[in-house]
Amino acid sequence: MRKALRYFLIGIAVVCGLLVVGVLILHQAAQREPEFYQQALSVDVEHHHEEAGDQLEQSVLDLHNDVREAGTWEAVFTEEQVNGWFASDMPDKFPKVLPPGTQEPRVAINPEAIRVACRFDNGKLRTVISFALDVDLTTETNTLAIRISKLRAGALPVPLKQILDKITAAARRGKLPLRWTQFDGDPVALVTVPVTHEDYAHREIYLDSITLQEGELHLAGHTEQAEARVLRAAALDQPSSKATSQR
C-alpha cells in the first residue's frame, strides 16, 4: 500500500507531464494560470514545503505499518502535504519522473475533484497544463475509477485522445493494471490495486472507501489474514447442519 500510494502521487506528476504532449500551437490564452495554481505557488517558504512533505512521508509510512496488521485502517492526506512533497521531496528523490520542460506540479482537492496543474516550458512553448481527476471506488475489488476532464493549456481546451496511449504505456512500464472506459465523453482509467503484495506476506489488503473533502483525500480499508478468507470460503461451501440432519 505504501508503494501504491507513492505510485499514485508519482502517477499524478507523470500524467501532468504526459498531458502536454500534442499541445503545439497556443496563443495568448495559453498563458493564463488557474487561480488555485497561483495560490499553491504563493506558498513558497522552503521550510514550510519541507515540513509538509515530511508529514506526507510520515503519513504514508504510518499507513504502510497499519495495513500490515489485520483489522481496519484509515488515512488522510492533505493538499498541503501533497504540494509540499511535490516541491521539496520529488525533485531530489525522483528527479527524472517528469518529462523535460515539465515542472512544479501542484494540486487542489475539493469534494468534486482533484485539480492538478503544472508548468511546461520547452523554450518554444510556455504554458500551464491543468486538468481534473474525479476519483471513485468501483464495485470491483480494489478498483478505482479515475475520470480525467477539463484538460487545459492555459485557458484553451485540449483534446485528450492523443495522449491516452502514452498514459497507458507509462502505466504498463510501471506494472500498474489499467484499462479505459468512458463517462459522459470523458476518459475514465480503471486502476486495480493488488490485494496481495510481497511486502505483506500472508495478508490481503482491501480498500473500502476513498473520499474527497475540502483540501483532503481520505482512504479507509481493512486487512485480512489470507487464511481467514480461505476458511470463510470453505465454510460457505459446507452444507448447513440442518440440511445434514435431514439426510
Backbone hydrogen bonds, N-H to C=O, Kabsch-Sander energy under -0.5 kcal/mol:
donor,donor_aa,acceptor,acceptor_aa,energy
5,L,1,M,-2.5
6,R,2,R,-2.0
7,Y,3,K,-2.8
8,F,4,A,-2.0
9,L,5,L,-2.2
10,I,6,R,-3.1
11,G,7,Y,-2.9
12,I,8,F,-2.0
13,A,9,L,-1.8
14,V,10,I,-2.9
15,V,11,G,-3.2
16,C,12,I,-2.3
17,G,13,A,-1.7
18,L,14,V,-2.8
19,L,15,V,-2.4
20,V,17,G,-1.3
21,V,18,L,-1.6
23,V,20,V,-1.9
24,L,22,G,-1.2
26,L,24,L,-0.6
30,A,27,H,-2.2
31,Q,28,Q,-2.0
32,R,29,A,-1.3
38,Q,34,P,-1.9
39,Q,35,E,-2.3
40,A,36,F,-2.3
41,L,37,Y,-2.3
42,S,38,Q,-1.2
43,V,39,Q,-0.6
43,V,40,A,-0.9
44,D,42,S,-1.7
46,E,44,D,-0.6
49,H,45,V,-2.0
50,E,46,E,-2.5
51,E,47,H,-2.6
52,A,48,H,-2.6
53,G,49,H,-2.9
54,D,50,E,-2.5
55,Q,51,E,-2.0
56,L,52,A,-1.9
57,E,53,G,-2.3
58,Q,54,D,-2.4
59,S,55,Q,-2.4
60,V,56,L,-2.6
61,L,57,E,-2.2
62,D,58,Q,-2.8
63,L,59,S,-2.2
64,H,60,V,-2.5
65,N,61,L,-2.1
66,D,62,D,-2.4
67,V,63,L,-2.5
68,R,65,N,-0.7
69,E,66,D,-1.4
71,G,223,T,-2.2
73,W,221,G,-2.4
75,A,219,L,-2.4
77,F,217,L,-2.6
79,E,215,G,-2.1
82,V,78,T,-2.3
83,N,79,E,-2.8
84,G,80,E,-2.0
85,W,81,Q,-2.4
86,F,82,V,-2.5
87,A,83,N,-2.1
88,S,84,G,-2.6
89,D,84,G,-0.5
89,D,85,W,-1.4
90,M,85,W,-2.6
92,D,89,D,-0.5
93,K,89,D,-2.9
94,F,90,M,-2.7
97,V,94,F,-1.5
102,T,99,P,-2.1
103,Q,119,R,-2.1
106,R,117,A,-2.5
108,A,115,R,-2.2
110,N,113,A,-2.1
114,I,133,L,-3.1
115,R,108,A,-3.1
115,R,113,A,-0.6
116,V,131,F,-2.8
117,A,106,R,-2.2
118,C,129,I,-2.0
119,R,103,Q,-2.5
120,F,127,T,-2.7
121,D,101,G,-2.3
122,N,125,L,-1.7
127,T,120,F,-2.5
128,V,30,A,-0.9
129,I,118,C,-2.3
130,S,152,R,-2.3
131,F,116,V,-2.3
132,A,149,S,-3.0
133,L,114,I,-2.7
134,D,147,R,-2.2
135,V,133,L,-0.6
136,D,145,A,-2.0
138,T,136,D,-0.5
138,T,143,T,-2.7
143,T,140,E,-1.9
144,L,142,N,-0.6
144,L,191,V,-3.3
145,A,136,D,-3.2
146,I,144,L,-0.6
146,I,189,A,-3.0
147,R,134,D,-2.8
147,R,145,A,-0.7
148,I,187,P,-2.4
149,S,132,A,-2.1
149,S,147,R,-0.5
152,R,130,S,-2.9
153,A,156,L,-2.7
154,G,128,V,-2.9
154,G,152,R,-0.6
155,A,29,A,-2.0
155,A,153,A,-0.6
156,L,153,A,-1.9
158,V,151,L,-1.8
163,I,160,L,-1.8
164,L,160,L,-0.8
164,L,161,K,-0.7
167,I,163,I,-1.8
168,T,164,L,-2.4
169,A,165,D,-2.3
170,A,166,K,-2.2
171,A,167,I,-2.4
172,R,168,T,-2.2
173,R,169,A,-2.2
174,G,170,A,-1.6
175,K,172,R,-1.3
176,L,171,A,-2.8
179,R,190,L,-1.5
181,T,188,V,-2.2
183,F,186,D,-2.4
186,D,183,F,-2.2
188,V,181,T,-2.8
189,A,146,I,-2.9
190,L,179,R,-3.4
190,L,188,V,-0.5
191,V,144,L,-2.5
191,V,189,A,-0.7
192,T,177,P,-1.2
193,V,142,N,-2.8
193,V,191,V,-0.5
200,Y,197,H,-1.9
203,R,200,Y,-1.7
204,E,224,E,-2.9
205,I,195,V,-2.9
206,Y,222,H,-2.7
208,D,206,Y,-0.6
208,D,220,A,-2.0
209,S,220,A,-2.2
211,T,218,H,-2.2
213,Q,216,E,-2.7
215,G,109,I,-2.8
215,G,213,Q,-0.6
216,E,213,Q,-1.9
217,L,77,F,-3.0
218,H,211,T,-3.0
219,L,75,A,-2.8
220,A,209,S,-2.0
221,G,73,W,-2.5
222,H,206,Y,-2.3
223,T,71,G,-2.8
224,E,204,E,-2.5
226,A,202,H,-1.6
228,A,225,Q,-1.0
229,R,225,Q,-1.2
230,V,226,A,-1.6
231,L,227,E,-2.6
232,R,228,A,-2.2
233,A,229,R,-2.5
234,A,230,V,-2.2
235,A,231,L,-2.2
236,L,232,R,-1.7
237,D,233,A,-1.1
238,Q,234,A,-0.8
238,Q,235,A,-0.6
244,T,240,S,-2.0
245,S,241,S,-2.1
246,Q,242,K,-1.2
247,R,244,T,-1.0
